[in-house]
C-alpha cells in the first residue's frame, strides 16, 4: 500500500529508516497525487517520473548495505524551473527557452541529490522569474494566484504533491507564495546557498529558498544542506514588531489577522514589543527598486534586444526602464541599502528577531497578478534570513502568513523562534476568517 500524500519529511524519513516505506513507494505516492490534482492546480512544467523511479530504486538498494545519506534520503522534491537539472529541460518560464536542456545540475540541485533527495519534476515559474504569470492556481482557492515567481513550488507543497520544493527570491518570491498558499517558506542569508546554474535576475538580491509544510521539516532540509539546526536551545527575550510595511498598506484581513496573532503570542507568554526599525529603512523601497531594476536590465538586455516583448511584457517594460538608470543613481541606491544593512546589524543586537506580515493580504483573485512583494523586499535587499509561517485564514479559505527575520547568519535562531510561533498558532482554532 502506498503511503498517503502530504506526509512530512520527518515522518517519511523515519519510515524509510525503519523499513516501513521505500523511496519507490514515496515516489509512486507523489506521482499519484500529481495525476489526481495537476489538471486543476497546474503546478508542474514537467514530471520526471521515469528518472525519479530509477533514482528511488537506486537509493532503496543503498539502504540494504548503508545508512541513509541524510534525512532527505529517498525524499521527493520539486525544483523551480530556473534551476538547471542535468538532462531535464529547464525553460525559465518562457517559451523562448523551449527545449533548453542543461548538461549539468545547478549547485543546489547537485547538493540535494548528494543528500538523497529525488527530483520528481520541474515546477512552474513566472517568465524569467519576474511578474509575467505562470498558469498555476492556488490550491486553497483555484480562482486565486499562488503568488510568484515560485508559483509551482509553493502550490505543489501546499497541495501535498511533494513534501518540499525549491524556490528563489529576489524580492518576495518565496515568502509571499508561502503566505498565500499556507506553507512554510524560508530563504537563508544572502550567499548562504550557491546560485551557480540558476538563471539570475538581479544578482545583488537573488536568494535560494524552500517550501515545506512545517518549520520542523524546513529545519531538516537546512540541516541536510549543512545548516545549523537549533530547536529550543536558544530563544530571544523579546521579538520586535515594527510598523509594516514601509511602503503601501496592509489589507484588512492581514491587518486584523496579524493583530490577533500578536495578541495570541503575548497570551502564550511570548514577548512581542512594538518598536521602530532604523530610520534608514525608509529609503529601502525606492533604493531596492532602483538597484534591482538596473541589475535586471543588465542581465536581460541582450535577450530583450533580440526578442523584445516576447520575453514577457512586464519584464520588457522593466528592462527599458532599467537601462535608463545611470551609474550615479545606481551608486546612491547601493549606498542607501548598505546603510540600512549596517544599521540593522547594530539595531538587531537588541532585537535579534523581527515579526512582520508576510504579505500585504491574502492571495489576490485571478491569475493576472502574482501579488505585491513589498512586505518581503526590505529583508531581501539587506540579505538577512527570513521565514514565513502560516497563522490564520481570510475569507475564501485563503491563508495568511507571518514573517520572521533575523541577523545575517542567524538561521538557527530564526528556525527555533519560528518553531515556537508555529506551535502557538497551531493551538489556536483557525475557524475565524479575517476580513
C-alpha positions as CSV (number, residue, x, y, z in Angstrom):
1,X,0.0,0.0,0.0
2,X,1.3,3.5,-0.9
3,X,1.8,6.0,1.9
4,X,-0.8,8.8,1.9
5,X,0.1,12.1,0.2
6,X,1.1,15.1,2.4
7,X,3.3,13.2,4.8
8,X,6.0,15.3,6.5
9,X,9.7,14.9,5.7
10,X,10.3,13.8,9.3
11,X,7.6,11.0,9.0
12,X,8.8,9.9,5.6
13,X,12.5,9.8,6.8
14,X,11.6,7.9,9.9
15,X,9.6,5.3,8.0
16,X,12.3,4.9,5.4
17,X,14.9,4.3,8.1
18,X,12.6,1.7,9.8
19,X,12.0,-0.1,6.5
20,X,8.3,0.5,6.6
21,X,8.3,2.5,3.4
22,X,10.7,2.5,0.4
23,X,11.8,5.5,-1.7
24,X,10.0,3.9,-4.6
25,X,6.7,3.8,-2.7
26,X,7.1,7.5,-1.8
27,X,7.7,8.4,-5.5
28,X,4.6,6.5,-6.6
29,X,2.5,8.2,-3.9
30,X,3.6,11.6,-5.1
31,X,3.0,10.7,-8.7
32,X,-0.5,9.5,-7.9
33,X,-1.3,12.8,-6.1
34,X,0.1,14.8,-9.0
35,X,-2.0,12.8,-11.5
36,X,-5.1,13.5,-9.4
37,X,-4.6,17.2,-8.8
38,X,-2.4,18.6,-11.5
39,X,-5.2,19.2,-14.0
40,X,-6.6,21.8,-11.6
41,X,-3.6,23.2,-9.8
42,X,-1.1,23.3,-12.8
43,X,2.0,23.3,-10.6
44,X,4.3,21.5,-12.9
45,X,6.1,22.2,-16.1
46,X,7.2,18.6,-16.5
47,X,7.3,15.5,-14.4
48,X,10.4,13.3,-14.5
49,X,8.6,10.1,-13.5
50,X,11.0,7.6,-15.1
51,X,14.1,9.3,-13.8
52,X,12.6,9.6,-10.3
53,X,11.7,6.0,-10.3
54,X,15.2,4.9,-11.3
55,X,16.8,7.1,-8.6
56,X,14.4,5.8,-6.0
57,X,15.3,2.2,-6.9
58,X,19.0,3.1,-6.6
59,X,18.5,4.8,-3.2
60,X,16.4,1.9,-1.9
61,X,19.2,-0.5,-2.8
62,X,21.7,1.7,-1.0
63,X,19.8,1.2,2.3
64,X,20.4,-2.6,2.1
65,X,24.1,-2.0,2.9
66,X,24.5,1.6,4.0
67,X,23.0,4.2,6.3
68,X,20.8,6.9,4.7
69,X,22.8,9.8,3.2
70,X,20.8,12.3,5.3
71,X,17.2,12.8,6.4
72,X,16.4,13.6,2.8
73,X,17.4,10.1,1.6
74,X,14.6,9.0,-0.7
75,X,12.5,12.2,-0.2
76,X,10.9,13.6,-3.4
77,X,11.5,17.3,-4.2
78,X,10.1,19.7,-6.8
79,X,12.5,22.2,-8.4
80,X,11.7,25.6,-9.7
81,X,12.3,25.8,-13.4
82,X,15.1,28.3,-13.3
83,X,17.5,25.8,-11.6
84,X,19.5,23.7,-14.1
85,X,18.8,20.0,-14.0
86,X,21.1,17.7,-16.0
87,X,19.3,16.0,-18.8
88,X,15.9,17.6,-17.8
89,X,14.6,20.6,-19.6
90,X,15.0,23.9,-17.7
91,X,13.0,26.5,-19.7
92,X,12.9,29.5,-17.3
93,X,9.2,30.0,-17.5
94,X,9.5,31.3,-21.1
95,X,8.5,29.8,-24.5
96,X,11.7,31.4,-25.8
97,X,13.7,28.7,-23.9
98,X,11.7,25.7,-25.0
99,X,13.9,22.7,-25.4
100,X,16.7,24.1,-23.3
101,X,18.3,21.0,-21.6
102,X,21.3,21.7,-19.4
103,X,24.2,19.2,-19.3
104,X,24.9,19.9,-15.6
105,X,22.9,20.3,-12.4
106,X,22.9,23.6,-10.7
107,X,24.9,23.5,-7.5
108,X,21.9,23.4,-5.2
109,X,20.3,20.6,-7.1
110,X,23.5,18.6,-7.1
111,X,23.8,19.1,-3.3
112,X,20.2,17.9,-2.8
113,X,20.8,14.8,-4.9
114,X,24.0,14.1,-3.0
115,X,21.9,14.0,0.2
116,X,19.5,11.5,-1.3
117,X,16.7,13.8,-2.4
118,X,14.9,12.7,-5.6
119,X,14.0,15.3,-8.2
120,X,10.4,14.4,-9.3
121,X,10.0,17.3,-11.7
122,X,10.2,21.0,-12.5
123,X,7.7,23.4,-11.1
124,X,6.2,26.4,-12.9
125,X,7.8,29.9,-12.5
126,X,6.8,33.2,-13.9
127,X,8.6,34.3,-17.0
128,X,12.3,34.6,-16.2
129,X,11.2,34.7,-12.5
130,X,9.5,38.2,-12.9
131,X,5.8,39.2,-12.8
132,X,4.6,37.7,-16.1
133,X,2.4,34.9,-14.5
134,X,2.5,31.2,-14.8
135,X,-0.7,29.1,-15.1
136,X,-0.5,27.8,-11.6
137,X,-3.6,28.2,-9.3
138,X,-3.8,28.5,-5.5
139,X,-4.7,25.0,-4.2
140,X,-6.9,26.6,-1.4
141,X,-9.0,28.5,-3.9
142,X,-8.3,27.9,-7.6
143,X,-9.6,31.3,-8.6
144,X,-6.7,33.0,-6.8
145,X,-3.0,33.3,-7.5
146,X,-0.5,31.2,-5.6
147,X,2.0,34.1,-5.8
148,X,5.2,34.3,-7.8
149,X,7.7,33.8,-9.0
150,X,8.0,30.4,-7.3
151,X,4.4,29.7,-8.2
152,X,4.5,25.9,-8.8
153,X,6.8,25.1,-5.9
154,X,4.6,26.7,-3.4
155,X,1.4,25.2,-4.8
156,X,2.9,21.7,-5.2
157,X,3.8,21.6,-1.5
158,X,0.5,23.2,-0.4
159,X,-1.4,20.5,-2.3
160,X,0.6,17.6,-0.9
161,X,2.2,16.7,-4.2
162,X,5.7,16.8,-2.8
163,X,6.9,17.3,0.8
164,X,9.3,20.1,-0.2
165,X,10.3,22.2,-3.1
166,X,13.0,24.6,-4.2
167,X,12.2,28.2,-5.0
168,X,14.1,31.5,-5.3
169,X,13.6,35.0,-4.0
170,X,14.7,38.4,-5.4
171,X,12.0,40.5,-3.7
172,X,9.3,38.2,-2.3
173,X,9.2,35.1,-4.4
174,X,9.4,32.6,-1.6
175,X,7.9,34.3,1.4
176,X,4.9,35.7,-0.4
177,X,3.8,32.5,-2.2
178,X,4.3,30.7,1.1
179,X,1.9,33.1,2.8
180,X,-0.6,32.8,0.0
181,X,-0.5,29.0,-0.1
182,X,-0.4,28.4,3.7
183,X,3.0,26.7,3.8
184,X,6.4,27.5,5.4
185,X,8.7,29.4,3.1
186,X,12.4,30.0,4.0
187,X,15.2,31.9,2.5
188,X,18.6,31.8,4.3
189,X,21.1,34.7,4.3
190,X,22.3,36.1,1.1
191,X,25.1,33.9,-0.3
192,X,24.5,31.0,2.1
193,X,23.5,28.7,-0.8
194,X,25.2,28.7,-4.1
195,X,23.2,30.0,-7.1
196,X,25.6,28.5,-9.7
197,X,23.5,27.1,-12.5
198,X,20.4,29.3,-11.7
199,X,19.0,31.9,-14.0
200,X,20.0,35.3,-12.5
201,X,17.5,38.1,-12.2
202,X,19.2,40.8,-10.0
203,X,22.4,39.3,-8.6
204,X,22.7,41.6,-5.6
205,X,19.3,40.3,-4.4
206,X,18.9,36.8,-5.7
207,X,18.5,34.1,-3.0
208,X,17.7,30.4,-3.0
209,X,14.8,29.2,-0.8
210,X,12.5,26.3,0.0
211,X,8.9,25.4,0.8
212,X,7.8,22.8,3.3
213,X,4.6,22.1,5.3
214,X,6.3,22.7,8.7
215,X,9.2,24.5,10.4
216,X,10.5,21.2,11.6
217,X,10.7,19.9,8.0
218,X,12.4,23.1,7.0
219,X,15.0,22.6,9.7
220,X,15.7,19.1,8.3
221,X,16.2,20.5,4.8
222,X,18.5,23.2,6.2
223,X,20.4,20.7,8.3
224,X,20.9,18.3,5.3
225,X,22.5,21.2,3.4
226,X,25.0,21.9,6.2
227,X,23.0,24.5,8.1
228,X,22.7,24.8,11.9
229,X,19.6,23.1,13.3
230,X,18.8,24.7,16.6
231,X,15.4,24.0,18.3
232,X,14.7,25.2,21.7
233,X,18.3,25.8,22.8
234,X,18.1,29.5,22.2
235,X,15.2,31.9,22.1
236,X,15.1,35.7,22.1
237,X,13.9,37.6,25.2
238,X,11.7,39.6,23.0
239,X,10.5,39.9,19.4
240,X,10.2,43.2,17.6
241,X,7.1,44.0,15.7
242,X,7.7,47.2,13.8
243,X,5.2,49.2,11.8
244,X,4.9,47.4,8.5
245,X,5.1,47.6,5.5
246,X,7.5,50.5,5.0
247,X,5.6,51.4,1.8
248,X,2.0,50.6,1.0
249,X,-0.8,49.4,3.3
250,X,-2.0,46.1,4.7
251,X,-5.3,44.8,3.5
252,X,-8.0,44.4,6.2
253,X,-7.7,40.6,6.5
254,X,-4.0,40.7,7.1
255,X,-4.2,43.8,9.4
256,X,-6.9,42.2,11.6
257,X,-5.4,38.7,11.5
258,X,-1.8,39.8,12.3
259,X,-3.0,41.9,15.2
260,X,-4.9,38.9,16.6
261,X,-1.7,36.7,16.0
262,X,0.4,39.1,18.1
263,X,-2.2,39.0,20.9
264,X,-2.2,35.2,20.8
265,X,1.6,35.1,21.1
266,X,1.6,37.5,24.0
267,X,-1.1,35.5,25.8
268,X,1.1,32.5,25.4
269,X,4.0,34.2,27.1
270,X,6.0,35.3,24.1
271,X,7.1,38.9,24.5
272,X,6.3,40.9,21.3
273,X,7.4,44.6,21.5
274,X,6.2,47.2,19.0
275,X,9.2,49.3,18.1
276,X,10.5,51.1,15.1
277,X,13.3,50.0,12.8
278,X,16.3,52.2,12.0
279,X,15.4,55.4,10.1
280,X,17.5,54.3,7.2
281,X,14.9,51.6,6.4
282,X,12.6,54.3,5.0
283,X,14.9,54.6,2.0
284,X,14.9,50.9,1.2
285,X,11.8,50.6,-1.0
286,X,13.0,53.1,-3.6
287,X,16.7,52.1,-3.4
288,X,15.8,48.4,-3.8
289,X,13.6,49.1,-6.8
290,X,16.3,51.3,-8.4
291,X,19.1,48.8,-7.9
292,X,17.0,45.8,-8.9
293,X,15.7,47.4,-12.0
294,X,19.1,48.4,-13.2
295,X,20.6,44.9,-12.5
296,X,17.7,43.1,-14.1
297,X,18.0,45.3,-17.2
298,X,21.7,44.4,-17.4
299,X,21.0,40.7,-17.0
300,X,18.2,40.7,-19.7
301,X,19.4,43.4,-22.0
302,X,20.7,41.1,-24.8
303,X,17.6,38.9,-24.5
304,X,15.4,42.0,-24.8
305,X,17.3,43.4,-27.7
306,X,16.8,40.1,-29.6
307,X,13.2,39.3,-28.7
308,X,11.5,42.5,-27.4
309,X,8.2,41.9,-25.6
310,X,8.4,38.2,-26.3
311,X,10.5,37.9,-23.1
312,X,7.3,39.0,-21.3
313,X,5.5,42.3,-21.4
314,X,6.2,43.2,-17.7
315,X,9.9,42.1,-17.9
316,X,10.4,44.1,-21.2
317,X,9.0,47.2,-19.6
318,X,11.4,46.7,-16.6
319,X,14.4,46.3,-18.9
320,X,13.5,49.5,-20.8
321,X,13.2,51.4,-17.5
322,X,16.3,49.9,-16.0
323,X,18.6,50.8,-19.0
324,X,17.9,54.5,-18.3
325,X,19.2,54.3,-14.7
326,X,22.7,55.8,-14.7
327,X,25.8,55.0,-12.6
328,X,25.2,57.8,-10.1
329,X,21.7,56.7,-9.3
330,X,22.9,53.1,-9.0
331,X,25.7,54.1,-6.6
332,X,23.3,56.1,-4.5
333,X,20.8,53.2,-4.2
334,X,23.7,50.9,-3.3
335,X,24.8,53.2,-0.6
336,X,21.3,53.5,0.9
337,X,21.0,49.8,1.1
338,X,24.4,49.4,2.6
339,X,23.5,52.0,5.3
340,X,20.3,50.1,6.2
341,X,22.2,46.8,6.3
342,X,24.7,48.3,8.7
343,X,22.1,50.0,10.8
344,X,20.1,46.8,11.1
345,X,23.1,44.8,12.2
346,X,23.6,47.2,15.1
347,X,19.9,47.5,15.9
348,X,19.4,43.7,15.9
349,X,21.8,43.3,18.9
350,X,18.7,44.4,21.0
351,X,16.1,42.8,18.8
352,X,17.5,39.7,17.1
353,X,14.1,38.6,15.7
354,X,11.6,40.8,13.9
355,X,8.0,39.8,13.3
356,X,6.0,41.3,10.4
357,X,3.2,40.3,8.0
358,X,4.5,38.0,5.2
359,X,2.3,39.7,2.6
360,X,0.0,42.7,2.3
361,X,-3.0,40.5,2.4
362,X,-4.4,37.1,1.2
363,X,-3.8,35.8,-2.3
364,X,-5.4,38.2,-4.9
365,X,-8.2,36.9,-7.1
366,X,-7.3,35.9,-10.6
367,X,-4.1,34.8,-12.2
368,X,-3.2,38.1,-13.9
369,X,-1.2,39.3,-10.9
370,X,1.1,37.3,-8.6
371,X,0.7,39.9,-5.8
372,X,2.8,42.6,-4.2
373,X,6.3,41.8,-2.8
374,X,6.6,45.0,-0.6
375,X,6.2,43.1,2.6
376,X,9.3,41.0,1.9
377,X,11.6,43.1,-0.3
378,X,13.4,45.0,2.5
379,X,14.6,41.8,4.2
380,X,15.8,40.5,0.8
381,X,17.6,43.7,0.0
382,X,19.7,43.6,3.1
383,X,20.4,39.9,2.7
384,X,19.1,38.6,6.1
385,X,17.4,35.2,6.6
386,X,13.6,35.2,6.7
387,X,10.8,32.7,7.1
388,X,7.0,32.7,6.6
389,X,4.8,30.7,9.0
390,X,1.0,30.3,8.4
391,X,-1.1,31.7,11.2
392,X,-4.7,32.1,10.0
393,X,-7.3,32.3,7.2
394,X,-9.1,35.0,5.4
395,X,-12.5,34.6,3.8
396,X,-12.5,32.1,0.9
397,X,-10.2,29.7,2.8
398,X,-7.2,31.9,1.9
399,X,-4.2,31.5,4.2
400,X,-2.3,34.3,5.9
401,X,1.4,34.2,6.9
402,X,3.6,35.8,9.5
403,X,7.2,36.7,8.5
404,X,10.2,36.4,10.8
405,X,13.6,37.9,10.1
406,X,16.9,37.6,11.9
407,X,20.5,38.9,11.6
408,X,22.6,37.5,8.8
409,X,23.9,34.1,9.7
410,X,21.3,33.6,12.5
411,X,19.3,30.9,10.7
412,X,19.3,28.6,13.7
413,X,17.8,31.2,16.0
414,X,15.3,32.1,13.3
415,X,14.1,28.5,12.9
416,X,13.9,28.0,16.6
417,X,11.7,31.1,17.0
418,X,9.6,30.1,14.0
419,X,9.0,26.7,15.6
420,X,7.8,28.3,18.8
421,X,5.4,30.6,16.9
422,X,4.2,27.7,14.7
423,X,3.3,25.8,17.9
424,X,1.5,28.8,19.3
425,X,-0.5,29.3,16.2
426,X,-1.4,25.6,16.0
427,X,-3.0,25.7,19.4
428,X,-5.5,28.4,18.1
429,X,-8.5,27.1,16.1
430,X,-8.4,28.7,12.6
431,X,-12.2,28.8,12.1
432,X,-12.4,32.6,12.1
433,X,-11.9,34.2,8.6
434,X,-10.3,37.6,9.0
435,X,-11.5,40.5,6.9
